[in-house]
Amino acid sequence: MSRVCELTGKKAMVGNNVSHALNRTKRKFDANLMTKRFYIPEEDKWITLKVSASALKNINRKGISAVIKEARVNGFLTK
């Protein structure tokens, strides 16, 4: 499975390593992803999602049900 947040769609970005002599080489900035289990009381089941740290903050703020609903509207979550 690719390293993409299932709720927000965050994925790796591309940038440069810049040395003291200003030599530039390509590098990748990975998203801060972790695998978490969430309980959905409306459906009375547990789901496992690969989410970013910012998605976890949204879940703590809004609740898992609201965030999943937004992800389905935005087309990130198809389950």
C-alpha positions in Angstrom: 0.0 0.0 0.0 1.3 3.5 -0.8 2.3 6.0 1.8 -0.8 8.2 1.5 -3.2 9.3 4.3 -6.5 7.7 3.8 -8.5 10.6 5.3 -6.7 13.7 3.9 -4.8 12.4 0.9 -1.5 13.8 2.1 1.5 12.1 0.4 5.2 12.6 -0.1 6.6 15.8 -1.5 9.8 16.3 -3.5 12.5 18.9 -2.7 16.2 19.4 -2.5 19.0 18.7 0.0 21.1 21.9 -0.1 24.7 21.7 1.1 26.8 24.5 2.5 28.2 25.0 -1.0 24.6 25.2 -2.3 24.9 21.9 -4.2 21.4 20.6 -4.7 20.3 16.9 -4.8 16.8 15.6 -4.9 15.1 14.2 -1.8 11.7 13.2 -0.6 9.6 14.6 2.3 7.4 11.7 3.5 4.1 12.4 5.2 4.0 11.7 8.9 1.8 8.5 8.7 0.8 5.9 11.3 -1.6 3.0 11.3 -4.4 3.4 13.8 -7.6 1.5 14.8 -10.8 3.5 15.3 -14.1 2.5 16.8 -17.2 3.7 14.9 -20.2 3.6 17.3 -22.8 4.2 14.5 -21.7 1.1 12.7 -20.6 -0.8 15.9 -17.2 -1.8 14.3 -13.5 -1.2 14.4 -11.6 0.1 11.3 -7.9 0.3 10.6 -6.7 3.4 8.8 -3.3 4.8 7.7 -3.6 8.4 8.8 -1.3 11.5 9.1 -0.6 13.4 12.3 -2.8 16.3 11.1 -5.7 13.9 10.4 -5.4 12.6 14.0 -5.7 16.2 15.2 -8.8 16.6 13.1 -10.3 13.4 14.5 -9.6 14.6 18.1 -11.2 18.0 17.3 -14.3 16.9 15.2 -14.7 13.2 15.9 -14.1 10.1 13.7 -17.6 10.1 12.2 -17.4 13.6 10.9 -13.9 13.2 9.5 -14.9 9.9 7.7 -17.9 11.6 6.3 -15.7 14.5 4.9 -13.2 12.0 3.5 -16.0 10.2 1.6 -17.3 13.5 0.2 -13.8 14.5 -0.9 -13.2 11.0 -2.5 -10.3 9.8 -0.3 -12.1 7.0 1.6 -14.1 4.6 -0.5 -14.9 1.9 2.2 
